[in-house]
């Protein structure tokens, strides 16, 4: 068993429930931009550089103790982080990005995630807890998620499929890690 990667994503929505649409280049999801010009801001409280992913595409990095603005394309996007040298990506879920507001997330390795999913399937799977899509896990990858506390039904759906496979019911909390493998 590997050590869980500890991170936190603290959500602060500045102007509403979604994110300001900016002109984007780079990956199909977004890219890093000059300070004060982005619609998505990451603050890295770790002493390692963190790689930022939107909908599976790396959009840039944030150095230790730094903030970085990103411009994210319109639509629903999953947000994931990976520390330099790590094979684990951590995710907090999906966010709706549009022309209404700015989203800030804070990466803090002192906060534990409570679900680790290892995908041994040949397809990317989406992770659901009580019908809420928390993000996706590519083939052969492991991603950690922070699921809201309480008793939750866990399900997986192959990306592009219209039906999900029920996995089990878990009592998620702040101290225990649920470690599952899709097959």
Secondary structure, DSSP 8 states (H G I E B T S, - for coil): --------B--EESSSSSB------SSSSEEEE-TT--SEEEEE-SSS-EEEEETTEEEEEE-TT-EEEEEE-SEEEEEEEEETT---EEEEEEEEE-TT--EEEEE-TTS--SEEEEE-SSS-EEEEETTEEEEEE-TT-EEEE---SEEEEEEEEETT-S--EEEEEEEE-SS--EEEEE-
